[in-house]
Amino acid sequence: MNFAKNVELLAGFPKSGCIDALVPRSLIGDGQDLLGTSINKEGLSSVQVEWRNGTIISIKGLKHTSTVHREILLPRFAEPHAHLDKAFSWSRSPNWKGGYHEALAANLSEYKLRSKDELLFSVEKSLNLALVNGIGAIRSHIDSFGKNAMRDWDILESIRKQWREKILLQFVALTPLDFWQTYEGELFAKRVALSGDLLGGVIAPPFNNKNTFKSLLHLVQLANRLNCDIDLHIDESQSCPAAGLRLLLEVLGHIKNEISITCSHLSSMGLLKEKAIAHLAKKMADKKLNVVALPLTNSWLLGRKNRCTLIKRPLAPIFQLQKAGVVVSVGGDNVNDAWFPLSNFDPINLMAFSMPIAHLSPWDRLGLAPFTSSAAHVLSLQWDGILQKGSPADFILLDSNSWVKALSERPKRRVVINGEFLNEMPKNKKSTLSN
């Protein structure tokens, strides 16, 4: 299929253009101009989008057209859960058995020996792939313990400044939970808060309830004092369903919380009975907890048993959480490392892999939202990805006229950043940090 070239650049206006394309109806904010516009069976509407100076100035439904548009227009994606620092490290620390504990051991071994050049390779390769694939924002958890933690954060801060015009980066300090109770932990938390990043940690069974409660309570209190949000790896397990979540809810029942808390993974919650899921989901909605479901890594890593295929797999109960009013996004998680050997920072590939696992459909609003508007909400982005007058002209154009084709054929794409096509923007100068 030839990539349709139906973009009209507006002469005399920088960062401006006009295009006719197919847009998911659920991503169009103002329906006034779309009255009478047809919506096909995949939930796509024929729309004309015009932008000037990097901002959308008009969205009009095309009511009478004989043209079959061959492009799908989507907002640039937000990746709500990545690990940029360890991406593409499989060759250094493979995990041939594929289990959680083997991944953890390989990760710790690789982290102890990770050089500055290896960190730079992982991050820069990841960002270059993310950029051309249509990702505009990434929240990445960063291993942040041991002697190289400060070095790594200094490097990442420099990279963030270099990339800020093209990809927004958020970092989560991933440390042992009890680290935040130490003097060094409090100093580090202040640095993280000042840079607008997040505090993190892991709550996975088996754990001591009393000690973990104390550590978690301290973390939430510390985060509130610093006005710093939290993103936890929680219940990434096939045992003790929702044990970490119950503990978090217990902590939140003891204090006033005014910061955003994200529960990443929440895999074992899906193993509970429906009544228990509904009960916990309502409590989560009351506490305004967000969820990032991670189907790819969870499906690969969890529930392994020698020569036995697990029929019921641990996975966050996305639909039940949405029904209760919890914001749920879907993230890619690990890329080519000990935790997951596949993937490539491609949001369309993530959708294609995740949808059959989680039974999400892009033509349904709640099936598409975890990859678009909900992901933007979890990252607290200024723009939620809903297309309307005044929105940023930040989107991707897929060379396809069908969701089924787009998710099956890896279509060609063009990326628009602040009103400019990526291939027409000045190239990045070679990083002074690169090897």
Secondary structure, DSSP 8 states (H G I E B T S, - for coil): ------EE--TT-TT-EEEEEEEEGGGBS--GGGTT--B-TTSEEEEEEEEETTEEEEEEE--S-------EEEE-EEEEEE-TTTTT-TTTS--SS--HHHHHHHHHHHHHH--HHHHHHHHHHHHHHHHHHTEEEEEEEEE--STTHHHHHHHHHHHHHHHTTT-EEEEEEE--GGGGGSHHHHHHHHHHHHTT-EEEEEE-SS--HHHHHHHHHHHHHHHHHHT--EEEEE--SSSSTTHHHHHHHHHHTTS---S-EEEEE-GGGGGS-HHHHHHHHHHHHHTT-EEEE-HHHHHHHTT-BTTB--SS-----HHHHHHHT--EEE--B--SBTTBS---S-HHHHHHHHHHHHT--TTSHHHHGGGTHHHHHHTT-S--S-B-TT-B--EEEES-S-HHHHHHH---EEEEETTEEGGGS------TT--
